[in-house]
């Protein structure tokens, strides 16, 4: 069998046999060399560790230390591989700060085994794994000096130092870089999860490739503002070029993925300049707004948090800075948005198209911080709740305390406002023109204030005020904004039966609109040629909305904010009305002040000409209840009593009507009660006092009086009873009027009466009627003769089961008597 193998070997071509012999010899030699080197490393480990440490320490400052080293067969074969464990570089202050500049658990070095026989050992690859690089400094200490090579003491040493060790391949696995400056404060913290690269050196420079996966904790140039790229993953195959003479490191534009989003990034670093400078060029062809913002510092993220874009945008940016400088880099970013939905604190702008830029060097030589930064948008066109808007010169500057400037113009059919104000105002015709300039904070609670200048003009608008169901057939509204204040100028409104002209202002409107809208106070001057109050009665019966948001909370949209203002603000009105009407009531030349607050409606110092006389009144009514409490204080002088009864619908009773009475009426009235939501008096709710004087009066065909003729005075004319003066002080309780004893002296009869008159039920009045003829009694007094009392008839006025007041004979004095009323 051995003979057979020998024959086979001899039959091989001579050249092939030589190749096999050389290969096997080389393999055996390599194995012998590897085992020999491995044996040498094991047997001289401590000696080698000391020599390596000493050699490195000759060139570096600090304490360089390696805990252990082992040859690695399988990973390195056929070359020699050595794994260094516990590699550290520290200084003498380690015991104080406990910080190593370099602390690596494993350093893998792969060498060409035969190059060890030359003066320049060839390193095939160096891989560092599981460690940290911590460059630290504060006001008293910095370990950065450890990176500087020591200067040679003689030329021989210098010559020896020129003997370099080169390697072409390198790798990093789980290596954390922490560049920290407590004084500035500054921290660049990132971890290289994996990096495999190569270096191709030449006399002029190096060409570096590095396939990398990196996790960035933060790039904090100023930790007071937060860090860039916080908690981001970077995936890239970096290509770097280093020019030795110029000391420039450049990165041609290449694809870099940040959390899965592809960016095109180029960079230049110049280490030869003083100061050392760098420049980055970044292009994101398509990136989400929130993704782009998340790259920025936390402070900028907070500033931009209220904003968003529905679809991706294109962004280009440049970053220029100093590697060792204390200041932030100069950043210029530009972007384009087309047909995108743009969300801002005031709402969503649909189909927005605009260009924008961010720049943090607005005022040269004033630093590159947020306080010297600006975001600018030019020529923004969009739809805002269906309203076409154009915005120019949009500027958000001083991002430490952000301020916003913009110019807004629009012209559109007024019906498009329904998207904003549908539950407060509903428009069905007209046109709106807007031309305003804004300057102020970007969030409602901003303490920097809010100012607005310009005008909003609404022309020939027909609309409903929804909460009170008031329909204005035609309205021309001019809103003028004068910085903080709102001015209403030359505004006219018309309903079916009323016309209104308005002007006035709301001081500090803009700031209160954003911070505390319920505190807004409107001061209006209101004039009208004719005002039909029945068209506006909904203003007191509209139910008050509950659960409104606190003024310190953000209201969800403009519609809610507008509704909140209308329900919770206060309006002070100065009213001048030529003619005023409500049902059967009519008056003219009203001059009054009114106050409309969330809980109360009041009419103060009202002077009005009514029914041939004058009335001065103050009226208040609560709002938002099923029954509306009211109070009225009034002074009436010279009012025609028949017109008074007509105006107030005979005060809700049918016994004594406007047809039965006339004369001149004057009174002081102080009453309170409840109204229904239709502004009718609630039964038995009236309370108060009335003092009155009625002169030159007549009772005409007053049925209760005519019924007396069944018993007496059949020859007297009770159908037209004249009296000169009647006066009394009535008190009202629960709808019942208490009548103190009083005498009514007329031309045909004299009445002494007292008792209770009920607006609803419960009338009970005692009436004493002397049978003597009042005219004859007056003649006897004129002649100086004694007037005899004569016979007195006692009557009682009571309501029956149907509610009608009937007069009956009261021989047993069951009706209220004079003594009873005096006792009361």
C-alpha positions in Angstrom: 0.0 0.0 0.0 2.9 2.3 0.9 4.3 1.4 -2.5 1.2 2.4 -4.2 1.2 5.8 -2.5 4.8 6.3 -3.5 4.0 5.5 -7.1 1.2 8.0 -7.1 3.4 10.7 -5.7 6.1 9.9 -8.4 3.5 10.0 -11.1 2.6 13.7 -10.2 4.2 16.3 -12.5 7.5 17.5 -11.1 6.3 21.1 -11.0 3.2 20.2 -9.0 5.3 18.2 -6.6 7.5 21.2 -6.0 4.5 23.4 -5.3 3.1 20.9 -2.8 6.4 20.6 -1.1 6.8 24.4 -0.8 3.2 24.8 0.4 3.5 22.1 3.0 6.9 23.4 4.1 5.5 26.9 4.4 2.5 25.6 6.4 4.8 23.7 8.7 7.1 26.6 9.0 4.1 28.9 9.8 2.8 26.5 12.4 6.2 26.1 13.9 6.6 29.9 13.9 3.1 30.4 15.4 3.8 27.8 18.1 7.2 29.2 18.8 5.8 32.8 19.1 2.9 31.5 21.2 5.3 29.7 23.5 7.5 32.8 23.7 4.5 35.0 24.6 3.3 32.6 27.3 6.8 32.1 28.7 7.7 35.8 28.6 4.3 37.4 29.1 5.1 39.7 31.9 8.3 40.8 30.2 6.5 41.5 27.0 3.7 43.4 28.8 6.3 45.6 30.5 8.1 46.3 27.3 4.8 47.2 25.4 3.7 49.4 28.3 7.1 51.0 28.5 7.2 51.5 24.7 3.8 53.2 24.6 4.6 55.3 27.7 7.7 56.6 25.9 5.4 58.3 23.4 2.3 59.1 25.5 1.8 60.9 28.7 0.1 59.1 31.6 0.0 55.6 32.8 -0.5 53.0 30.1 -1.3 49.5 31.4 -2.3 46.1 30.0 -3.6 43.5 32.4 -3.0 40.4 30.3 -2.4 39.2 26.8 -3.0 35.9 25.0 -2.3 34.6 21.6 -5.3 33.7 19.5 -5.0 30.7 17.1 -8.2 30.3 15.3 -9.1 34.0 14.7 -5.6 34.8 13.5 -4.4 31.7 11.6 -2.3 31.6 9.5 -1.2 35.0 10.9 -0.5 35.8 14.5 -3.3 37.3 16.6 -2.9 38.6 20.1 -5.6 39.7 22.4 -4.7 42.4 25.0 -7.1 42.5 28.0 -7.7 45.4 30.3 -6.0 48.2 28.4 -6.1 51.5 30.2 -4.6 55.0 29.9 -4.9 57.2 33.0 -3.0 59.9 34.9 -2.0 60.5 38.5 -5.3 62.0 39.5 -7.2 58.7 38.8 -7.7 58.2 42.5 -9.5 61.5 42.7 -11.7 61.5 39.6 -11.8 57.7 38.9 -11.7 58.5 35.2 -9.6 56.6 32.6 -9.0 58.3 29.3 -9.0 54.8 27.7 -10.5 51.8 29.3 -10.9 48.8 26.9 -11.6 45.3 28.0 -10.2 43.7 24.8 -7.8 44.9 22.1 -7.4 42.4 19.3 -4.2 42.8 17.2 -3.6 40.7 14.1 -0.1 40.7 12.7 1.7 39.3 9.7 3.8 36.7 11.4 6.8 37.0 9.1 6.8 40.8 9.3 8.0 40.4 12.8 11.4 39.6 11.3 11.6 43.1 9.8 12.0 46.6 11.2 8.4 47.4 10.4 6.0 44.8 11.7 2.9 44.7 9.6 -0.4 44.9 11.6 -3.2 43.5 9.6 -6.1 44.6 11.8 -6.7 46.2 15.2 -10.1 45.7 16.9 -11.1 47.3 20.2 -14.1 45.9 22.0 -16.2 46.7 25.1 -14.7 49.9 26.5 -14.8 53.6 26.9 -12.9 56.7 25.7 -13.6 59.4 28.2 -12.1 62.9 27.5 -12.9 64.9 30.6 -12.3 68.5 31.8 -13.6 70.9 34.4 -12.4 74.1 36.0 -9.4 72.4 37.7 -8.5 69.4 35.6 -8.4 68.0 32.1 -7.1 64.6 30.9 -6.8 65.8 27.3 -3.0 66.2 27.6 -2.8 62.3 27.6 -3.5 62.4 23.9 -0.4 64.5 23.1 2.8 62.7 22.1 5.9 63.3 24.2 8.7 65.3 22.6 11.9 63.4 21.8 15.0 64.4 23.8 17.6 63.7 21.0 17.8 63.1 17.4 18.3 59.4 17.8 15.1 59.2 19.8 13.4 61.4 17.2 14.6 59.1 14.5 13.4 56.1 16.4 10.0 57.7 16.9 9.8 58.1 13.1 9.7 54.4 12.8 6.0 53.9 12.6 3.8 50.9 12.9 1.1 50.9 10.2 -2.2 48.9 10.0 -4.7 48.8 7.3 -7.8 47.4 8.9 -9.5 48.3 12.2 -12.7 47.6 14.1 -14.7 48.8 17.1 -17.3 46.9 19.0 -19.3 48.5 21.8 -16.9 51.3 22.4 -18.4 54.4 24.1 -17.0 57.9 23.5 -17.7 60.4 26.2 -16.2 63.9 25.5 -17.2 65.9 28.6 -16.5 69.5 29.6 -18.2 70.4 33.0 -17.3 74.1 32.7 -19.1 74.9 29.4 -21.1 72.6 30.1 -20.6 70.2 27.1 -21.0 66.5 26.5 -20.7 64.4 23.3 -21.8 60.9 24.2 -22.1 58.1 21.7 -21.5 54.3 21.4 -20.0 52.6 18.4 -21.9 49.4 18.4 -19.9 48.1 15.5 -17.4 49.5 13.0 -15.3 47.7 10.5 -13.0 49.8 8.4 -9.8 50.1 6.4 -7.1 52.7 6.0 -5.1 53.1 2.8 -2.1 55.3 3.5 0.1 57.3 1.1 2.7 60.0 1.4 0.0 62.7 1.1 -2.7 61.3 3.2 -5.1 58.5 4.1 -8.3 57.1 2.5 -10.5 55.6 5.2 -13.6 53.5 4.9 -15.7 52.5 7.9 -18.9 50.6 7.9 -20.5 51.8 11.1 -23.5 51.3 13.4 -23.5 54.0 16.1 -26.0 54.9 18.9 -25.8 58.6 19.9 -26.9 59.4 23.4 -26.5 63.1 22.7 -24.3 65.7 21.1 -24.5 68.4 23.7 -22.6 71.5 22.8 -24.4 73.4 25.5 -26.2 71.1 28.0 -28.4 74.0 29.2 -30.2 73.6 25.9 -30.0 69.9 25.6 -28.2 67.8 23.0 -28.5 67.1 19.3 -29.3 63.6 18.0 -30.5 62.5 21.4 -31.1 58.7 21.5 -30.6 58.2 17.7 -29.1 55.3 15.8 -26.8 56.0 12.9 -26.1 53.5 10.1 -23.5 54.4 7.5 -20.6 53.3 5.4 -18.3 56.3 6.0 -15.7 57.4 3.5 -13.1 59.8 4.9 -10.1 61.5 3.3 -7.2 62.9 5.4 -4.7 65.3 3.9 -1.5 65.1 6.0 0.1 68.4 5.0 -3.1 70.5 5.3 -4.3 68.4 8.2 -7.8 68.3 6.7 -10.3 65.5 7.2 -13.1 65.5 4.7 -16.1 63.3 4.2 -17.6 63.5 0.6 -21.3 63.7 0.5 -22.7 60.2 1.2 -25.8 58.4 2.5 -26.3 58.2 6.3 -29.3 56.7 7.9 -30.6 58.2 11.2 -33.3 56.1 12.8 -34.0 54.7 9.3 -34.3 58.1 7.6 -31.8 58.6 4.8 -29.7 61.8 4.8 -27.0 63.0 2.5 -24.1 64.3 4.6 -20.8 65.8 3.7 -18.2 67.3 6.2 -14.8 69.0 6.4 -12.6 69.2 9.5 -9.5 71.4 9.5 -7.1 70.6 12.3 -4.3 72.8 11.0 -6.1 76.1 11.5 -6.2 78.0 14.8 -8.9 77.7 15.9 -9.7 74.3 14.4 -12.8 74.5 12.3 -15.4 72.2 10.8 -18.3 72.4 8.4 -21.2 70.0 7.7 -23.5 69.9 4.8 -26.8 68.0 5.3 -29.6 67.2 2.9 -32.7 65.3 3.8 -34.6 64.8 0.5 -37.7 63.5 2.4 -38.0 63.6 6.2 -41.0 63.9 8.6 -41.3 67.1 10.5 -41.2 65.4 13.9 -38.3 63.3 12.8 -36.4 66.4 11.8 -37.2 68.2 15.0 -36.1 65.2 17.1 -32.6 65.7 15.8 -32.5 69.1 17.4 -31.8 70.0 21.1 -34.6 69.4 23.7 -35.0 73.2 24.1 -35.7 73.6 20.3 -37.9 70.6 20.4 -40.0 72.2 23.1 -40.2 75.4 21.2 -41.4 73.6 18.0 -43.6 71.1 19.8 -46.9 72.9 18.9 -46.0 72.7 15.1 -46.2 69.8 12.7 -46.5 68.8 9.1 -48.6 65.9 7.8 -46.3 64.9 5.0 -42.5 64.8 4.6 -40.5 67.8 3.6 -37.1 68.5 2.0 -34.4 70.1 4.2 -30.9 71.3 3.5 -28.6 72.5 6.3 -25.1 73.7 6.9 -23.3 73.6 10.2 -20.1 75.6 10.8 -18.2 75.7 14.1 -15.0 75.4 16.1 -13.8 72.1 17.4 -12.4 73.6 20.6 -14.5 76.8 20.8 -17.0 77.4 23.6 -19.8 78.7 21.3 -22.5 76.7 19.5 -21.9 76.2 15.7 -23.5 78.4 13.1 -26.5 76.6 11.7 -28.4 77.5 8.5 -31.3 75.2 7.5 -33.6 75.7 4.6 -36.7 73.7 3.6 -39.5 73.5 1.1 -43.1 72.5 1.8 -45.7 72.0 -0.9 -49.4 71.1 -0.5 -48.9 70.0 3.0 -51.1 70.3 6.2 -49.3 72.6 8.6 -50.3 72.4 12.3 -49.7 75.5 14.5 -51.0 76.6 17.9 -54.0 78.4 16.3 -55.1 75.5 14.2 -54.3 73.5 11.0 -53.4 75.2 7.7 -54.3 72.8 4.9 -52.6 72.5 1.5 -49.8 74.8 2.8 -47.0 75.8 0.4 -44.0 77.8 1.6 -40.3 77.9 1.9 -38.6 78.3 5.3 -35.2 78.8 6.9 -33.6 78.5 10.4 -30.5 80.7 11.2 -28.8 81.1 14.6 -26.6 84.1 13.7 -29.2 86.7 13.1 -27.1 89.5 14.7 -23.4 89.0 13.9 -21.0 88.8 16.9 -23.9 88.2 19.3 -23.3 84.4 19.7 -25.1 81.5 18.1 -27.5 80.6 20.9 -31.3 80.3 20.8 -31.6 84.0 21.8 -30.0 84.9 18.5 -31.9 82.4 16.3 -34.7 82.8 13.9 -37.2 80.7 11.9 -38.5 82.4 8.8 -41.3 81.4 6.4 -41.8 83.3 3.2 -45.0 83.5 1.1 -47.1 80.9 2.8 -50.3 80.1 1.0 -52.9 77.7 2.6 -56.5 77.0 3.6 -57.4 77.7 7.2 -60.6 75.9 8.0 -61.5 76.4 4.3 -60.5 80.1 4.3 -57.8 81.0 1.8 -55.0 82.9 3.6 -51.7 84.4 2.5 -48.9 85.0 5.0 -45.8 87.0 4.4 -42.7 87.7 6.5 -43.4 85.0 9.0 -40.6 85.2 11.6 -40.2 83.3 14.9 -37.1 84.8 16.6 -35.4 84.6 20.0 -36.1 81.0 20.5 -35.2 81.3 24.2 -38.4 83.3 24.6 -40.0 82.8 21.2 -41.7 85.7 19.5 -43.7 85.4 16.3 -44.3 88.0 13.6 -46.4 87.6 10.5 -48.5 89.5 8.0 -51.8 87.9 7.0 -54.2 88.8 4.2 -57.4 87.1 2.9 -60.5 87.9 0.9 -63.4 85.3 0.8 -67.1 84.7 1.1 -68.2 85.2 4.7 -69.9 81.7 4.7 -66.4 80.2 5.0 -66.2 81.6 8.6 -68.7 78.9 9.6 -65.9 76.4 9.9 -64.5 78.5 12.7 -67.6 80.1 14.3 -70.4 77.7 13.4 -71.7 77.1 17.0 -71.6 80.9 17.8 -72.2 82.6 14.5 -73.7 81.1 11.4 -73.2 83.2 8.2 -75.1 82.7 5.0 -74.0 85.6 2.8 -71.6 88.5 2.6 -67.8 89.0 2.1 -64.8 89.2 4.4 -61.5 91.0 4.0 -58.6 90.5 6.4 -55.4 92.5 6.6 -53.5 92.1 9.9 -50.0 92.0 11.3 -49.2 89.9 14.4 -46.4 90.2 16.9 -46.2 88.2 20.1 -45.8 84.8 21.8 -46.6 81.5 20.1 -48.5 79.8 22.9 -51.6 81.1 24.8 -49.9 81.4 28.2 -46.9 83.2 26.9 -45.9 86.1 29.2 -44.3 88.1 26.4 -47.7 89.4 25.3 -49.6 89.5 22.0 -50.2 92.4 19.7 -52.2 92.7 16.5 -52.6 95.6 14.1 -54.8 95.8 11.1 -58.4 95.4 10.1 -61.1 92.8 9.5 -64.0 94.0 7.4 -67.2 92.0 7.0 -69.5 93.5 4.3 -73.2 92.9 3.7 -73.3 89.8 5.9 -76.5 87.9 6.9 -75.9 85.7 9.9 -77.4 84.1 13.1 -76.1 84.7 16.6 -76.7 81.0 17.5 -76.7 81.0 21.3 -79.6 83.6 21.4 -81.2 82.7 18.1 -80.9 86.3 16.8 -81.0 86.7 13.0 -79.3 89.7 11.5 -80.4 90.2 7.9 -77.6 92.6 7.1 -74.4 93.5 8.9 -71.3 95.6 8.1 -68.6 95.0 10.7 -65.3 96.8 11.0 -62.9 95.3 13.5 -59.7 97.4 14.0 -56.8 95.9 16.0 -54.5 98.5 17.6 -51.8 96.4 19.2 -53.3 95.1 22.4 -56.8 96.6 21.9 -59.8 95.7 19.7 -61.8 98.6 18.2 -65.2 98.3 16.7 -65.7 101.1 14.2 -68.7 102.2 12.1 -70.5 98.8 12.5 -74.2 98.5 11.5 -76.5 95.6 12.0 -80.1 95.1 10.9 -82.8 92.5 11.9 -86.3 92.2 10.5 -87.6 95.0 12.8 -84.5 96.6 14.3 -81.4 98.6 13.2 -78.2 99.0 15.3 -75.1 101.1 14.9 -72.1 100.2 17.1 -68.7 101.5 17.9 -66.4 100.9 20.9 -63.4 99.0 22.1 -62.0 96.2 24.3 -58.8 97.2 26.1 -56.0 94.6 26.3 -58.1 92.3 24.2 -55.2 90.4 22.6 -53.4 89.4 25.8 -56.7 88.4 27.6 -57.8 86.5 24.5 -54.9 84.1 24.9 -54.5 84.1 28.7 -57.9 84.8 30.4 -60.7 85.3 27.8 -63.4 85.5 30.5 -61.9 88.7 31.7 -62.3 90.6 28.4 -64.5 93.8 28.8 -66.2 95.3 25.8 -67.2 98.9 25.9 -69.8 99.7 23.2 -71.7 102.7 22.1 -75.0 101.5 20.6 -77.5 103.6 18.7 -80.8 102.6 17.1 -83.6 104.3 15.3 -85.9 101.4 16.2 -85.2 98.5 18.5 -87.7 95.6 18.8 -86.8 93.9 22.1 -88.7 90.7 21.3 -86.0 89.9 18.8 -83.3 90.0 21.5 -85.1 88.3 24.4 -82.9 85.2 23.8 -80.0 87.0 25.4 -81.6 86.4 28.8 -83.0 82.9 28.3 -80.0 81.2 26.6 -78.9 78.4 29.0 -75.4 79.0 30.4 -72.9 76.4 29.3 -71.3 74.3 32.0 -67.9 72.7 32.1 -66.2 75.5 30.3 -62.4 75.2 30.4 -60.4 77.1 32.9 -58.9 80.3 31.5 -55.4 78.9 32.2 -56.1 75.8 30.0 -55.8 75.8 26.3 -59.2 75.8 24.5 -59.3 73.2 21.7 -60.0 75.4 18.8 -61.0 78.9 17.7 -64.7 78.1 17.7 -64.6 77.0 21.4 -62.6 80.1 22.3 -65.1 82.4 20.5 -68.0 80.7 22.2 -66.2 81.0 25.6 -65.6 84.7 25.1 -69.2 85.4 24.1 -70.5 83.6 27.2 -68.0 84.6 29.8 -66.8 88.1 28.9 -68.4 91.4 30.1 -70.0 94.1 27.9 -70.7 97.7 29.0 -73.1 99.5 26.6 -74.2 103.0 26.3 -77.6 102.9 24.6 -79.3 105.6 22.6 -82.5 104.4 21.0 -85.0 106.6 19.2 -87.9 104.1 19.4 -88.1 101.0 21.5 -90.9 98.3 21.5 -91.7 95.1 23.2 -95.1 93.4 22.5 -97.6 96.2 23.5 -94.9 98.3 25.1 -93.5 101.3 23.2 -91.3 104.2 24.2 -88.8 106.6 22.6 -85.7 108.6 23.3 -84.1 105.9 25.5 -80.7 106.9 27.0 -79.1 104.3 29.3 -76.1 102.3 30.2 -76.3 98.5 30.2 -74.0 95.7 31.5 -74.0 92.2 30.2 -71.9 89.8 32.3 -71.9 86.0 32.4 -74.4 85.9 35.2 -76.3 89.2 35.0 -77.9 91.6 32.6 -78.6 95.2 33.9 -80.0 98.4 32.6 -78.7 101.4 34.6 -79.7 105.0 34.7 -82.2 104.5 32.0 -84.2 107.6 30.9 -87.0 107.1 28.5 -90.1 109.0 27.3 -93.1 106.8 27.7 -96.9 107.2 27.5 -96.7 111.0 27.6 -94.4 111.0 30.6 -90.8 110.2 31.6 -89.4 107.1 33.3 -86.1 106.8 35.1 -85.2 103.2 35.8 -82.6 100.7 36.8 -83.3 97.0 35.9 -81.2 93.9 36.5 -81.9 90.3 35.5 -79.9 87.1 36.1 -79.0 84.9 33.2 -78.8 81.2 32.5 -81.6 79.9 34.7 -85.0 78.3 33.9 -86.6 81.2 35.7 -84.9 84.6 35.4 -84.8 86.6 38.6 -85.1 90.4 38.0 -85.3 93.6 40.0 -86.6 97.0 38.9 -86.3 100.4 40.5 -88.2 103.1 38.6 -89.5 106.6 38.9 -92.4 107.5 36.6 -93.6 111.1 36.2 -96.8 112.2 34.2 -97.4 108.8 32.6 -100.8 108.4 30.9 -102.3 105.6 33.0 -104.3 104.1 30.1 -101.2 103.8 28.0 -99.3 102.3 31.0 -101.9 99.6 31.3 -101.8 99.0 27.5 -98.0 98.8 27.5 -97.9 96.2 30.3 -100.8 94.1 29.1 -103.0 95.2 32.0 -100.3 93.8 34.3 -101.6 90.3 33.7 -105.1 90.8 35.1 -108.5 91.4 33.5 -110.5 93.2 36.1 -109.1 96.7 35.5 -107.9 97.3 31.9 -106.7 100.2 29.9 -110.2 100.7 28.6 -111.5 101.3 32.1 -109.0 103.9 33.4 -107.2 107.1 32.4 -105.4 109.9 34.2 -101.9 111.1 34.9 -99.8 108.6 36.8 -96.6 109.1 38.8 -94.9 106.5 40.9 -91.8 105.2 42.7 -91.4 101.4 42.1 -89.1 98.9 43.7 -90.1 95.4 42.7 -88.5 92.1 42.1 -89.7 88.8 40.7 -89.1 86.0 38.2 -89.5 85.9 34.5 -90.0 82.9 32.2 -87.6 82.3 29.4 -90.2 84.0 27.2 -89.8 87.1 29.4 -93.3 86.7 30.9 -93.9 87.2 34.6 -94.0 84.1 36.7 -97.2 83.9 38.8 -97.0 84.8 42.4 -93.3 85.8 42.1 -93.6 89.6 42.4 -92.5 91.3 45.6 -91.7 94.9 46.5 -93.2 98.4 47.0 -95.1 100.9 44.9 -95.8 104.5 45.9 -98.1 106.3 43.4 -100.2 109.4 42.7 -103.0 109.3 40.1 -104.4 112.7 39.2 -107.3 113.7 37.0 -108.4 110.1 36.7 -111.4 108.4 35.4 -112.9 105.0 35.9 -114.9 104.2 32.7 -117.3 101.3 32.6 -115.5 99.6 35.5 -117.7 96.5 36.0 -117.2 95.9 39.7 -118.3 99.5 40.3 -121.2 99.3 38.0 -122.4 96.2 39.9 -123.0 98.5 42.9 -126.0 99.9 41.2 -127.8 96.7 41.8 -128.0 97.9 45.4 -127.6 101.7 45.5 -126.9 104.8 43.4 -129.2 103.8 40.7 -129.6 107.4 39.6 -125.9 108.2 39.6 -123.6 108.0 36.6 -121.1 105.3 37.7 -120.1 104.6 34.1 -117.8 107.6 34.1 -116.4 108.4 37.5 -113.9 111.3 37.8 -111.5 111.9 40.6 -108.8 114.4 41.1 -106.1 112.7 43.2 -105.6 109.2 44.4 -102.4 108.3 46.3 -101.2 105.3 48.3 -98.2 103.1 49.2 -98.7 99.5 48.1 -96.6 96.5 49.2 -96.4 93.4 47.1 -95.6 89.9 48.5 -95.8 86.7 46.4 -97.9 88.4 43.7 -100.4 89.9 46.2 -100.7 93.7 46.5 -101.5 94.9 50.0 -103.7 98.1 49.9 -103.5 100.2 53.0 -106.7 102.1 53.9 -107.4 104.8 51.3 -110.2 107.1 50.2 -111.2 107.6 46.6 -113.3 110.7 46.3 -115.0 111.2 43.0 -117.8 113.2 41.4 -120.4 110.6 42.0 -119.2 108.3 44.8 -116.8 108.2 47.7 -115.0 104.9 48.5 -113.0 103.9 51.5 -111.2 100.7 50.9 -108.4 98.4 52.1 -107.4 94.8 51.6 -105.4 92.6 49.2 -105.4 92.5 45.4 -104.0 89.4 43.9 -102.5 89.3 40.4 -103.5 85.6 40.2 -105.9 84.5 42.9 -106.6 85.7 46.4 -108.2 89.2 46.0 -110.1 90.3 49.1 -110.9 94.0 49.4 -113.2 95.7 51.9 -115.1 98.7 50.5 -117.1 101.2 52.5 -119.5 103.3 50.4 -121.2 106.3 52.1 -124.6 106.8 50.5 -124.5 110.6 50.6 -124.0 112.4 47.4 -120.4 113.7 47.2 -121.4 116.8 45.2 -124.1 117.8 47.7 -121.6 117.1 50.6 -119.1 119.4 48.9 -121.8 122.1 48.5 -122.6 122.0 52.3 -118.9 122.3 53.1 -118.7 125.3 50.9 -121.7 126.8 52.7 -120.0 126.1 56.1 -122.7 123.6 57.0 -122.0 120.3 58.8 -121.7 117.3 56.5 -123.6 114.3 57.9 -122.0 110.9 57.7 -125.2 109.3 56.6 -125.7 105.6 55.8 -122.6 103.5 54.8 -122.9 100.4 52.7 -120.2 97.7 53.4 -119.1 95.7 50.3 -116.5 93.1 49.6 -114.6 92.5 46.4 -113.4 88.9 46.0 -112.4 86.6 43.2 -114.5 83.6 42.5 -113.5 80.1 41.5 -113.0 81.3 37.9 -110.7 84.0 39.0 -113.0 86.9 38.2 -113.4 89.6 40.9 -117.0 90.0 42.1 -118.5 92.7 44.4 -120.9 91.5 47.1 -122.7 93.0 50.1 -120.7 92.5 53.3 -123.1 93.2 56.2 -121.1 91.2 58.7 -117.8 92.9 57.8 -116.0 89.8 56.8 -113.8 91.7 54.3 -110.5 93.2 55.6 -111.3 96.2 57.8 -109.4 99.4 58.4 -108.4 98.2 61.8 -107.0 95.0 60.4 -104.8 96.8 57.8 -103.5 99.3 60.5 -102.6 96.4 62.7 -100.6 94.9 59.8 
